[in-house]
């Protein structure tokens, strides 16, 4: 997964939810997806500018639990790789053949 990809969660309590990838962590094989796995954080006030309170933020989920959504066929799909004539490697939808990287 890459940042700004649209993915769907395929397993777990958040299964079926779609969202945009905000952050990737390849070392730990985790992604943070918009509006998925919302966590509650109790934050202490830090001076005048930042009040304290309860903050809701996205938590990381395993990259194995999400699938990329093709923009053309609008379905969750696996990724194939294709080398173009100009020797660039792009990601391709297995179902319809649409390229993800422009």
Helices and strands as residue ranges (DSSP letters): E 6-9, E 18-25, E 30-33, E 38-43, E 53-58, E 61-62, G 63-65, E 66-69, E 76-77, E 79-83, E 89-93
